[in-house]
Every structure is written in C-alpha cells, then in structure tokens.
Amino acid sequence: MQVTINYLELASSDIVASKAFFSAAFGWGFTDYGPDYAAFENAGLDGGVEQAEGEPKAPLAVLYAPDLDAAEAAVRAAGGIVVRPQFDFPGGRRFHFREPGGNELAIWSEPKA
C-alpha cells in the first residue's frame, strides 16, 4: 500500500491576516469552508489554514491512503499511537496519529462506496 503526503494544514491565530499574507506574498487563492477554515490554492500542494484555538500548533501533514483501515493497522503495528480516531470530514474520513519521534500526522481516504 502506498501512502503519500497529500495535504498540509496550517493553524493561525488570525486566519484573516494569514489569508491576506499568503495571498499578497505568494499569490495563493482561498476557498472558505466557514469562518474557521480556508483551503489554499496555487501553492504547489493542497492545504488549508484553520483558526487556532489558543496558540497555533505545528503544521499538520496529511497523508493519503486508499484503504484507511489498513493504514491505521500499519500505523499501530509500526508503533504509532492514534491520537484522534477516524472521523468524517468534507471529502472523506481521516484519523490523526503520533509517530514514535513525537510528530502528529493524519491519514485520509475517500468514503467507502
């Protein structure tokens, strides 16, 4: 099973200011999904900016796997710890995990038909 980096999420203490910055500095466009999340466009990699609760956290790399259950089993078997169980989001399902070095990542997949 191939799992690839597919999406990057950035947290912001001021999402409006972050969107203005990335637009002015790099020409990125945005699609808003409510007041607390916007997907960015024309950045070379799909991603989004979310309104942080409190201090912004490190960027979240989101990986893609065609079989979410198999990916979760592989993460657990390799010593990863699931920190947010599978959940639905616009576009599919995902879960978050922490690898043994301490980094949090997520894996997503399209919903099963």
C-alpha distances in whole Angstrom, upper triangle without the diagonal:
4,6,10,14,15,18,21,24,27,30,33,37,38,36,38,39,36,35,39,38,34,36,39,38,35,35,32,33,32,31,32,31,34,36,33,30,30,27,28,28,28,27,24,21,21,23,26,29,30,33,33,35,37,36,33,30,27,25,22,18,16,12,11,8,8,8,11,12,8,8,12,12,10,12,15,14,14,18,17,19,19,22,22,20,19,21,22,23,24,21,18,17,16,17,18,18,20,18,21,22,23,22,21,18,16,13,14,13,15,17,17,19
4,7,10,12,15,18,21,24,27,31,34,35,33,36,36,33,32,36,35,31,33,36,34,31,32,29,30,29,29,30,29,32,34,31,28,28,25,25,25,25,23,21,18,18,20,23,26,28,31,31,33,35,34,30,28,25,22,19,16,14,10,9,7,8,10,11,13,11,9,13,14,11,13,16,16,15,18,17,20,19,22,22,21,19,21,22,22,23,20,18,17,16,17,18,17,19,17,20,21,22,20,19,16,15,12,13,12,15,18,18,20
4,7,9,12,15,17,21,23,27,30,32,29,32,33,29,29,32,31,28,30,33,31,28,29,26,27,26,26,27,26,29,31,28,25,24,22,22,22,23,21,19,16,16,17,20,23,24,27,27,29,31,30,27,24,21,19,16,12,10,6,6,5,8,9,10,12,11,8,11,13,11,11,15,15,14,17,15,17,17,19,19,18,16,18,19,19,20,17,16,15,13,14,14,14,16,15,18,19,19,17,16,12,11,8,10,10,13,16,17,20
4,6,9,12,15,18,21,25,28,29,27,30,30,26,26,29,28,25,27,29,28,25,26,23,24,23,23,25,24,27,29,26,23,22,19,19,19,19,17,15,12,13,14,17,20,22,25,26,28,30,28,25,22,19,16,14,10,9,5,5,7,10,12,13,16,14,11,14,16,14,14,17,18,17,19,17,19,18,20,19,20,18,19,20,19,19,17,16,16,14,15,15,15,16,16,19,19,19,16,15,12,11,9,10,11,14,17,19,22
4,6,8,12,15,18,21,25,26,23,26,26,23,23,26,24,21,23,26,24,21,23,20,21,20,21,22,22,25,26,23,20,19,16,16,16,17,14,12,9,10,11,14,17,19,22,22,25,27,25,21,19,16,13,11,7,6,4,6,9,13,15,14,17,17,13,15,18,16,15,19,20,18,19,17,19,18,19,18,19,18,19,19,18,18,16,16,16,13,14,14,14,15,15,18,18,18,14,13,10,10,9,10,12,15,18,20,23
4,7,10,14,17,20,24,24,22,24,25,21,20,24,23,20,21,24,23,20,21,17,18,17,17,19,19,22,23,21,18,16,13,13,13,14,12,11,7,7,8,12,15,17,21,21,24,26,25,21,19,17,13,11,8,6,5,6,9,12,15,14,18,17,14,16,20,18,17,21,22,21,22,19,21,19,20,19,19,17,18,17,15,15,13,13,14,12,14,14,16,17,18,21,21,20,16,15,11,10,9,9,10,13,16,19,21
4,7,10,13,16,20,21,18,20,21,18,17,20,20,16,18,22,20,18,18,15,16,14,15,16,16,19,20,17,14,13,10,10,11,13,11,10,6,5,5,8,11,13,17,18,21,23,21,18,16,14,10,8,6,5,7,8,12,15,17,16,19,20,16,18,21,20,18,22,24,22,23,20,20,19,19,17,19,17,17,16,14,14,12,13,14,12,14,13,15,17,18,21,21,19,16,14,10,9,10,9,12,14,17,20,22
4,7,10,13,17,18,15,18,18,15,15,18,17,14,17,20,18,16,17,14,15,14,15,16,16,18,19,16,13,12,10,10,12,13,10,11,7,7,4,7,9,11,14,15,18,20,18,14,13,11,7,6,5,6,9,11,15,18,20,18,21,22,18,19,23,21,19,22,25,23,23,20,20,19,18,17,19,18,18,18,15,15,15,16,16,14,14,13,15,16,17,20,19,18,14,12,10,10,11,12,15,17,20,23,26
4,7,10,13,14,12,15,16,13,13,17,16,14,16,19,18,17,18,14,15,13,14,14,14,15,16,12,10,10,9,9,12,15,12,14,11,9,5,5,6,7,11,11,14,16,15,11,10,9,6,5,7,7,11,14,17,20,21,19,22,23,20,20,24,23,20,23,26,24,24,20,20,18,17,16,18,17,16,16,14,14,15,16,16,13,14,12,15,16,18,21,20,17,14,12,10,10,12,13,16,18,20,24,26
4,7,10,11,10,13,13,10,11,14,13,12,15,17,16,15,17,14,15,13,14,14,15,16,15,12,10,10,10,10,13,15,13,15,12,11,8,6,5,6,9,9,12,14,12,8,8,7,5,7,9,11,15,17,21,24,25,23,26,27,23,23,27,26,23,25,28,26,26,22,22,20,18,18,20,20,19,19,17,17,18,19,19,17,17,15,17,17,19,22,20,18,15,13,12,13,16,17,20,22,24,27,30
4,7,9,8,12,12,9,11,14,14,13,16,18,18,18,19,16,17,15,16,15,15,15,13,10,9,11,12,13,16,19,16,18,16,15,11,9,6,5,6,5,9,10,9,5,6,7,7,8,12,13,17,20,23,26,27,24,27,28,25,24,28,27,24,26,29,28,27,23,22,20,18,17,20,21,19,20,17,18,20,21,20,18,18,15,17,18,20,23,21,18,15,14,14,15,18,18,22,23,25,29,31
4,5,5,9,9,7,9,12,11,12,15,16,16,17,18,16,16,14,16,14,15,15,12,10,10,11,13,13,17,19,17,20,18,17,13,10,7,6,5,5,9,9,8,6,8,10,10,12,15,17,21,23,27,30,31,28,31,32,29,28,32,31,28,30,33,32,30,27,26,24,21,20,24,24,22,23,20,20,22,24,23,21,21,19,21,21,24,26,24,21,19,17,18,18,21,22,25,26,28,32,34
4,6,9,9,8,11,13,13,14,17,18,18,20,21,19,19,17,18,16,17,16,13,11,12,14,16,17,20,22,21,23,22,21,17,14,10,9,6,5,8,7,7,6,10,12,13,15,19,20,24,27,30,33,34,31,33,35,32,31,34,34,31,32,36,34,32,29,27,26,23,22,25,26,24,25,22,23,25,26,26,24,24,21,23,23,26,28,26,23,21,19,20,21,24,25,28,30,31,35,37
4,6,5,6,9,10,11,12,14,16,16,18,18,17,17,15,16,14,16,14,11,10,11,12,15,15,19,21,20,23,22,20,17,14,10,9,7,8,10,11,10,10,13,15,15,17,20,22,26,28,31,34,35,32,35,37,34,33,36,36,33,35,38,37,35,32,30,29,26,25,28,28,26,26,23,23,25,27,27,25,26,24,26,26,29,31,29,26,24,22,23,23,26,26,29,30,31,35,37
4,5,5,6,9,10,11,12,14,15,16,16,14,14,11,13,11,12,11,9,7,8,8,11,12,15,18,17,20,19,17,14,10,7,7,5,8,11,13,13,11,14,15,14,16,19,20,23,25,29,31,32,30,33,34,31,31,35,34,32,34,37,35,34,31,30,28,25,23,26,26,24,23,20,20,22,24,24,23,24,22,25,26,28,31,29,26,23,21,21,21,24,24,26,27,28,32,34
4,5,5,6,9,10,11,12,14,15,15,13,13,11,12,11,13,12,9,9,10,10,13,13,16,18,18,21,21,19,16,13,10,10,9,12,15,16,16,14,17,19,17,19,22,23,26,28,31,34,35,33,36,38,35,34,38,38,35,37,40,39,38,34,33,31,29,27,30,29,27,26,22,22,24,26,27,26,27,26,29,29,32,34,33,30,27,25,25,25,27,26,29,29,31,35,36
4,5,5,6,9,10,10,12,14,14,13,14,13,15,14,16,16,13,12,13,12,15,14,16,18,17,21,21,20,17,14,11,12,11,13,16,16,15,14,17,18,17,20,22,23,27,29,33,35,37,34,37,39,36,36,39,39,36,38,41,39,38,35,34,32,30,28,31,31,29,28,25,24,26,29,29,28,29,27,29,30,32,34,32,29,27,25,25,26,28,28,31,31,33,37,39
4,5,5,6,8,10,10,12,12,11,12,11,13,13,15,15,13,12,11,10,12,11,14,15,14,18,17,16,13,11,8,10,10,11,15,15,14,12,14,15,14,16,18,20,23,26,29,32,33,31,34,36,32,32,36,35,32,35,38,36,35,32,31,29,27,26,29,28,27,26,23,22,24,26,26,25,26,24,26,26,28,31,29,26,23,22,22,22,25,25,28,28,31,34,36
4,5,5,6,9,10,10,10,8,8,7,10,10,13,14,12,12,10,8,10,8,11,13,12,16,16,15,12,10,8,10,11,14,17,18,17,15,17,17,15,17,19,20,23,25,29,31,33,31,34,36,32,33,36,36,33,36,39,37,36,33,32,30,28,27,29,29,26,25,22,21,22,25,26,25,26,25,27,28,30,33,31,29,25,24,23,23,25,24,27,27,29,33,35
4,6,5,6,8,10,10,9,10,10,13,13,16,16,14,15,14,12,13,11,13,14,14,18,19,18,16,13,12,14,14,16,20,20,19,17,20,20,18,21,22,23,27,28,32,34,36,35,38,39,36,36,40,39,37,39,42,40,40,36,36,34,32,31,33,32,30,29,25,24,26,28,29,29,30,29,31,31,33,36,34,31,28,27,26,26,28,28,30,31,33,36,38
4,5,5,6,8,9,9,11,12,15,16,18,19,17,16,15,13,14,12,14,14,13,17,17,17,15,14,12,14,15,16,20,20,18,16,18,18,17,19,21,23,26,28,32,34,36,34,38,39,35,36,39,38,36,38,41,39,38,35,35,33,31,30,33,33,31,30,27,26,27,29,30,29,30,28,30,30,32,34,32,30,27,26,25,26,28,28,30,31,34,37,39
4,6,5,5,7,6,8,9,13,14,17,18,17,16,14,12,12,9,10,11,9,13,14,14,12,11,10,13,15,17,20,21,19,16,18,17,15,17,18,20,23,25,28,31,33,32,35,36,33,33,37,36,33,36,39,36,36,33,33,32,30,29,31,30,29,28,24,23,24,26,28,26,27,26,28,28,30,32,30,28,25,24,23,23,25,25,27,28,31,34,36
4,6,6,4,5,6,8,12,14,17,18,17,17,15,12,12,9,10,10,10,14,15,15,14,13,12,15,17,19,23,24,22,20,21,21,18,20,21,22,25,26,30,32,35,33,37,38,35,35,39,38,36,39,41,39,39,36,36,34,33,31,33,32,30,29,25,24,24,27,29,28,29,28,31,31,33,36,33,32,28,27,26,26,27,27,29,29,32,35,37
4,6,6,8,10,12,16,17,20,21,20,20,19,16,16,13,13,13,13,16,18,18,17,16,15,18,19,21,25,25,24,21,23,22,21,23,24,25,28,30,33,35,38,37,40,41,38,39,42,41,39,42,44,42,42,38,39,37,35,34,37,36,34,33,29,27,28,31,32,32,33,32,34,34,35,38,35,34,30,29,28,29,31,30,32,33,35,39,40
4,6,8,11,14,17,19,22,23,22,21,20,17,17,13,13,12,11,15,16,17,17,16,15,19,20,21,25,25,23,20,22,21,19,21,22,24,26,28,32,35,37,36,39,40,36,37,41,39,37,40,42,40,40,37,37,36,34,34,36,35,34,33,29,28,29,31,32,31,32,30,32,32,33,35,33,31,28,28,27,28,29,29,32,32,35,39,41
4,6,9,12,16,18,21,23,22,21,19,16,15,11,11,9,8,11,13,14,14,14,15,18,20,22,25,26,24,21,22,20,18,20,20,22,24,26,29,32,34,33,37,37,34,35,38,37,35,38,40,38,38,35,36,34,33,32,35,33,32,31,28,26,26,29,30,29,30,29,31,31,32,34,32,31,27,27,25,26,27,27,29,30,33,36,38
4,7,10,14,16,19,21,21,21,18,15,14,10,9,8,8,12,14,14,14,15,15,19,20,23,26,27,26,23,24,23,20,22,22,23,25,26,30,32,34,34,37,38,35,36,39,38,36,39,42,40,40,37,37,36,34,33,35,34,32,31,27,25,25,28,30,29,31,30,32,33,33,36,34,33,29,28,27,27,28,27,29,29,32,35,37
4,7,10,13,16,18,18,18,15,11,10,6,6,5,6,10,11,11,11,11,12,15,18,20,24,25,24,20,21,20,17,19,19,19,22,23,26,28,31,30,34,34,31,33,36,35,33,36,38,37,37,34,34,32,31,30,31,30,28,27,23,21,21,24,26,25,27,26,29,30,31,34,32,30,27,25,24,23,24,24,25,25,28,32,33
4,7,10,13,16,16,16,13,10,8,6,5,7,8,12,12,11,11,11,12,15,17,20,23,25,25,21,23,22,19,20,20,20,22,23,26,28,31,30,33,34,31,33,36,35,34,37,39,38,38,35,35,32,31,29,31,29,27,25,21,19,20,23,25,25,27,27,29,30,32,35,34,32,28,26,24,24,24,23,24,24,27,30,31
4,6,10,12,12,12,10,6,5,5,6,9,10,13,13,11,10,8,9,12,14,17,21,23,22,19,21,20,17,18,19,18,21,22,25,26,29,28,31,32,30,31,34,34,32,35,37,36,36,33,32,30,29,27,28,26,24,22,18,16,17,20,22,22,24,24,27,29,30,34,33,30,27,25,23,22,23,21,22,22,24,28,29
4,7,9,11,12,9,5,5,7,8,11,13,16,15,12,11,9,10,12,14,18,21,23,23,21,22,22,19,19,19,18,21,21,24,25,27,26,29,31,29,29,33,33,31,34,37,36,36,33,32,29,28,25,27,25,22,20,16,13,14,18,20,21,23,23,27,29,31,34,33,31,28,25,23,21,22,20,21,20,22,25,26
4,6,7,8,6,4,6,9,11,15,16,18,17,14,12,9,10,10,12,15,18,21,21,19,20,21,19,19,20,19,22,22,25,26,28,26,30,32,29,29,33,33,32,34,37,36,36,32,31,28,27,24,25,24,21,18,15,13,15,18,20,20,22,23,26,28,31,34,33,31,27,25,23,21,22,20,21,21,22,26,27
4,7,7,5,6,8,11,13,17,18,20,18,15,12,10,10,10,11,15,17,20,21,19,20,21,19,18,19,18,20,21,23,24,26,24,27,29,27,27,31,31,29,32,35,34,34,30,29,26,24,21,22,21,17,15,11,9,12,15,17,18,20,21,24,26,29,33,32,29,26,23,21,19,20,18,19,18,19,23,24
4,6,6,8,11,14,16,20,21,23,21,18,15,12,12,10,10,14,15,19,20,19,20,22,20,20,21,20,23,24,26,28,29,26,29,32,30,29,33,34,31,33,37,36,36,32,30,27,25,22,23,22,19,17,13,12,15,18,19,20,21,22,26,28,31,34,34,31,28,24,23,21,23,21,22,21,22,25,27
4,6,8,12,14,17,21,21,24,22,19,16,13,11,9,8,12,13,16,18,16,19,21,19,19,22,21,25,26,29,30,31,29,31,34,31,31,34,35,33,34,38,37,36,33,31,28,25,23,25,24,21,19,16,15,18,21,21,22,23,23,26,28,31,34,33,30,27,24,24,22,24,23,25,24,25,29,30
4,7,11,13,17,20,20,22,20,17,14,10,8,6,5,8,10,13,15,13,15,17,16,16,19,18,22,23,26,28,29,26,29,31,28,28,31,32,29,31,34,34,33,29,27,24,22,20,22,21,18,17,14,14,17,19,19,19,20,19,23,24,27,30,29,26,24,21,20,19,21,20,22,23,23,27,29
4,7,10,13,17,16,19,17,14,10,7,6,4,6,10,12,15,16,14,15,16,14,14,16,15,19,20,23,25,26,24,26,29,26,26,29,30,27,29,33,32,31,27,26,23,21,19,21,20,17,16,12,12,14,16,17,17,18,18,21,23,26,29,28,25,22,19,18,17,19,17,20,20,21,25,27
4,6,10,13,13,16,14,11,9,5,5,7,9,12,15,18,18,15,17,17,14,15,16,15,19,19,23,25,26,24,28,29,27,27,31,31,28,31,34,33,33,29,28,25,24,21,23,22,19,17,14,12,14,17,18,18,20,20,23,25,27,30,29,27,23,21,19,18,19,18,20,20,21,25,27
4,7,10,10,13,11,8,6,4,6,9,12,15,18,21,20,17,17,17,14,14,14,13,16,17,20,22,24,22,26,27,25,25,29,29,27,29,32,31,31,28,27,25,23,21,23,21,19,17,13,12,13,15,17,17,19,19,22,24,26,29,28,26,22,20,18,16,17,16,17,17,20,23,25
4,7,7,10,9,7,6,5,7,11,14,16,20,22,21,18,18,17,14,14,14,14,17,18,21,23,26,24,28,29,26,27,31,30,28,31,34,32,32,29,29,27,26,24,25,24,22,20,17,15,15,18,20,19,21,21,24,25,26,30,28,27,23,21,19,18,19,18,19,20,22,26,28
4,6,8,8,7,8,9,11,14,17,20,24,26,25,21,21,20,17,17,16,16,18,18,22,23,26,25,29,30,27,29,32,31,30,33,35,34,34,31,31,29,28,27,28,26,24,22,19,17,16,19,21,21,23,23,26,27,28,32,31,29,25,24,21,20,20,19,20,20,23,26,28
4,6,8,8,10,12,14,17,20,23,26,28,27,23,23,22,18,19,17,18,19,19,23,25,28,27,31,31,29,30,34,32,31,34,36,34,35,32,33,31,31,29,31,29,27,26,22,20,19,22,24,24,26,26,28,29,29,33,31,30,26,25,23,22,22,21,22,22,26,29,30
4,5,7,8,10,12,16,19,21,25,26,24,20,20,18,15,16,15,15,17,18,22,24,27,26,30,30,27,28,32,30,28,32,34,32,32,29,30,29,28,27,29,27,26,25,22,20,20,22,23,22,24,23,25,26,26,30,28,27,23,22,20,20,20,20,22,22,26,29,30
4,7,9,12,15,19,22,23,27,28,26,23,22,19,16,16,14,15,15,16,20,22,25,25,28,28,25,27,30,28,27,31,32,30,31,28,30,28,28,27,29,27,27,25,22,21,20,22,23,22,24,23,25,25,26,29,27,26,23,22,19,19,19,19,20,21,25,28,29
4,6,10,13,16,20,21,24,26,24,21,20,17,13,13,11,11,12,13,16,19,22,21,25,25,22,23,27,25,24,27,29,27,28,25,26,25,25,24,25,23,23,22,19,18,17,18,19,18,20,19,21,22,22,26,24,24,20,19,16,16,16,15,17,18,22,24,26
4,7,11,14,17,19,22,25,23,20,19,17,13,12,11,10,11,12,15,17,20,19,23,24,21,22,26,24,23,26,28,27,28,25,25,23,23,22,23,21,20,19,16,14,13,15,17,16,18,18,20,22,22,26,25,24,20,18,15,14,14,13,15,15,19,22,24
4,7,10,14,15,19,21,20,16,15,14,10,10,9,9,11,13,16,19,21,19,23,24,21,22,25,24,22,26,28,27,27,23,24,22,21,19,21,19,18,17,14,13,13,15,16,15,16,16,18,20,21,25,23,22,18,16,14,13,14,13,15,16,19,23,25
4,7,10,12,16,18,17,14,14,13,10,10,11,11,14,15,19,21,23,21,24,26,23,23,27,26,24,27,30,28,28,25,24,22,21,19,21,20,18,17,13,13,14,16,16,15,17,16,19,20,22,26,25,22,19,16,15,14,15,15,17,18,20,24,26
4,7,9,13,15,14,11,12,12,9,10,12,13,16,18,22,24,26,24,27,28,25,25,29,28,26,28,31,30,29,25,25,23,21,19,22,21,19,18,15,15,16,18,19,17,18,17,20,21,23,26,25,22,19,17,16,15,17,17,20,21,23,26,29
4,6,9,12,12,9,11,12,10,11,13,14,18,19,23,25,26,23,26,28,25,24,28,28,25,27,31,30,29,25,24,21,19,17,20,19,17,17,14,14,16,18,18,16,17,16,19,20,23,26,25,22,19,16,16,15,17,17,20,21,23,26,29
4,7,9,10,8,11,13,12,13,17,17,21,23,26,29,29,26,29,31,28,27,31,31,28,30,33,32,31,27,25,23,20,19,21,21,19,19,16,17,20,21,21,19,19,18,21,22,25,27,26,23,20,18,18,18,21,21,23,24,25,29,32
4,6,7,5,8,11,11,12,16,17,21,23,26,29,29,26,29,30,27,26,30,30,27,28,31,30,28,25,23,21,18,17,20,21,19,20,18,19,21,22,21,19,19,17,19,19,22,25,24,20,18,16,17,17,20,21,24,26,27,30,33
4,6,7,9,13,14,15,19,20,23,26,28,31,31,28,29,31,29,27,30,31,27,28,32,31,29,25,23,21,18,17,20,21,20,21,19,21,23,24,22,20,19,18,20,20,23,25,24,21,19,17,18,19,22,23,26,27,28,31,34
4,6,9,13,15,16,20,22,25,28,31,34,34,30,32,34,31,29,32,32,29,30,33,32,30,26,24,23,19,19,22,24,23,24,22,24,27,27,26,23,22,20,21,21,24,25,24,20,19,18,20,21,24,25,29,30,31,35,37
4,6,10,12,15,18,20,24,27,30,33,33,30,32,33,30,29,32,32,28,29,32,31,28,25,23,23,19,19,23,25,24,25,23,25,27,27,26,24,22,19,20,20,22,24,22,18,17,16,18,20,24,25,29,31,32,35,38
4,7,9,11,15,17,21,24,27,30,30,27,29,31,27,26,30,29,26,27,30,29,27,23,22,21,18,18,22,23,22,23,21,22,24,25,24,21,20,17,18,18,20,22,20,17,15,14,16,17,21,22,26,28,29,33,35
4,7,8,12,15,18,21,24,27,28,25,27,28,24,23,26,26,22,24,27,25,23,20,19,18,15,16,19,21,20,22,20,22,23,23,22,19,17,14,15,14,16,18,17,13,11,10,12,14,18,20,24,26,28,31,34
4,6,9,13,16,19,22,26,26,23,26,26,23,22,25,24,20,22,25,23,21,18,18,17,15,16,20,21,21,22,21,22,23,23,22,18,17,14,14,13,14,17,14,12,9,9,10,13,16,19,22,25,27,30,33
4,7,10,13,16,19,23,24,21,24,25,21,21,24,23,20,22,25,23,22,18,18,18,16,16,19,19,19,20,18,20,20,20,19,16,16,13,14,13,15,18,16,13,10,9,9,11,14,16,20,22,24,28,31
4,6,10,13,16,19,20,18,20,21,17,17,20,19,16,19,22,20,19,16,16,14,13,13,16,16,16,17,15,17,17,17,16,13,12,9,11,11,13,16,15,12,9,7,6,7,10,12,16,19,21,24,27
4,6,10,13,17,18,16,19,19,15,16,19,17,15,18,20,18,18,15,16,15,15,14,16,16,17,18,16,17,17,16,15,12,12,10,11,11,12,16,15,13,9,8,5,7,9,11,14,17,20,22,26
4,7,10,13,15,13,16,16,13,13,17,16,14,17,19,18,18,15,16,14,14,13,14,13,14,14,13,14,13,13,12,9,9,9,10,12,13,17,17,15,12,10,6,5,6,7,10,13,16,19,22
4,7,10,12,10,14,13,10,12,15,13,12,15,17,16,17,14,16,14,15,15,15,14,15,15,15,16,14,13,12,9,10,10,11,13,13,17,17,16,13,11,8,6,5,6,9,12,15,17,20
4,7,9,8,12,12,9,12,14,13,13,16,18,17,19,16,18,16,17,16,16,14,15,14,14,15,12,11,10,9,11,12,13,16,16,20,20,20,17,15,11,9,5,5,6,9,12,14,17
4,5,6,9,9,7,10,12,11,12,15,16,16,18,16,17,16,18,17,16,13,15,15,15,16,13,11,11,10,11,13,14,17,16,20,21,21,18,16,13,10,7,6,6,9,12,12,15
4,6,9,9,8,11,13,13,14,17,18,18,21,19,20,18,21,19,17,14,16,15,16,16,13,11,11,11,13,16,17,20,20,23,25,25,22,20,16,14,10,8,6,7,10,10,12
4,6,5,6,9,10,11,12,14,15,17,19,17,18,16,19,17,15,12,14,15,16,17,15,12,10,11,12,15,16,19,19,22,24,24,22,20,16,14,10,9,7,9,10,9,12
4,5,5,6,9,10,10,12,14,15,17,15,15,13,15,14,11,9,11,12,14,16,13,10,8,7,8,11,13,16,17,20,22,21,19,17,14,11,7,7,6,9,9,10,13
4,5,5,6,9,10,11,12,14,16,14,14,12,15,14,11,9,12,14,16,18,17,13,10,10,10,13,13,16,17,20,22,22,20,18,16,13,10,10,9,12,11,11,14
4,5,5,6,9,10,10,12,14,13,15,13,17,16,14,12,15,17,19,21,19,15,13,12,12,14,14,17,16,19,22,22,20,19,16,14,11,12,11,14,14,13,16
4,5,5,6,9,10,11,13,11,12,11,14,14,13,11,14,16,17,20,18,14,12,10,10,11,11,13,13,16,18,18,17,15,12,10,8,9,10,13,14,14,18
4,5,5,6,9,10,11,9,10,8,11,11,9,9,13,15,17,20,18,15,12,10,8,9,9,12,12,15,17,17,16,14,12,10,8,10,11,14,15,15,19
4,5,5,6,9,10,10,11,10,14,14,12,12,16,18,20,23,22,18,15,13,12,13,11,14,13,15,18,19,18,16,15,14,12,14,14,17,17,17,21
4,5,5,6,9,9,11,11,15,16,14,14,18,20,22,24,22,19,17,14,13,13,11,13,12,14,16,17,16,16,14,13,11,14,15,18,19,19,22
4,6,5,7,5,7,8,12,13,12,13,16,19,20,23,22,19,16,13,11,10,8,9,8,10,13,14,13,12,11,11,10,13,15,18,19,20,24
4,5,5,5,6,7,11,13,12,13,17,20,22,25,24,21,18,15,12,12,9,10,9,11,14,14,15,14,13,13,13,15,17,21,21,21,25
4,6,7,10,11,15,17,16,17,20,23,25,28,27,23,20,18,15,15,12,13,11,12,15,16,17,16,16,16,15,18,19,23,23,23,27
4,6,9,12,15,17,17,18,22,24,26,28,27,24,21,18,16,15,12,11,9,9,12,14,14,15,14,15,15,18,20,23,24,25,28
4,7,10,13,15,16,18,21,24,26,29,28,25,22,18,15,14,10,9,7,7,10,11,13,13,14,15,15,19,21,25,26,26,30
4,7,9,12,13,15,18,21,22,25,24,22,18,15,12,10,6,6,5,6,9,9,10,10,10,11,12,16,18,22,23,24,28
4,6,9,10,13,16,19,21,24,24,21,18,14,11,9,5,5,7,8,11,10,11,9,10,11,13,16,19,22,23,24,28
4,6,6,9,12,16,17,21,21,18,14,11,7,6,4,6,9,11,14,12,12,9,10,9,11,13,16,19,19,21,24
4,7,10,12,15,16,20,21,18,15,12,8,6,5,7,10,12,14,11,11,8,10,10,12,14,17,20,21,22,26
4,7,8,12,13,17,18,15,12,9,6,5,7,10,13,16,17,15,14,10,10,9,11,12,15,18,17,20,23
4,6,10,12,16,17,14,10,8,5,7,8,12,15,17,20,17,16,13,12,10,11,12,14,16,15,17,20
4,7,10,13,13,10,6,5,4,8,10,14,16,20,22,20,18,14,13,10,9,9,10,12,11,13,17
4,7,10,11,9,5,6,6,9,13,16,19,22,24,22,20,16,14,11,11,9,11,12,11,13,16
4,7,8,6,4,7,9,12,16,19,22,25,27,24,22,18,16,13,12,9,10,10,8,11,14
4,6,6,6,8,10,13,16,20,22,26,27,24,22,18,16,12,12,9,10,10,10,13,15
4,6,8,10,14,16,19,23,25,29,29,27,24,21,18,15,14,11,11,10,10,13,15
4,7,10,13,16,19,23,25,28,29,27,24,21,18,14,13,9,8,6,7,11,13
4,7,11,14,17,20,22,26,27,25,23,19,16,13,10,7,6,4,5,8,11
4,7,11,14,17,20,23,25,23,20,17,14,10,8,6,6,6,6,9,12
4,7,10,14,16,19,21,19,17,13,10,7,5,4,6,9,10,12,16
4,7,10,13,16,18,16,14,11,9,6,6,7,10,12,13,15,19
4,7,10,13,15,12,10,7,6,4,7,9,12,15,16,19,22
4,6,10,11,9,8,6,6,6,8,11,15,18,19,21,25
4,7,8,6,5,4,6,9,11,15,18,22,23,25,28
4,6,6,6,7,8,10,12,16,19,23,24,26,30
4,5,8,10,11,14,16,20,23,26,28,29,33
4,6,9,11,15,17,21,24,28,30,31,35
4,7,10,13,16,20,23,27,28,30,34
4,6,10,13,17,20,24,26,28,31
4,7,10,14,17,21,22,25,28
4,7,10,14,17,19,22,25
4,7,10,14,16,18,21
4,7,11,13,15,18
4,7,9,12,15
4,6,9,12
4,6,9
4,6
4
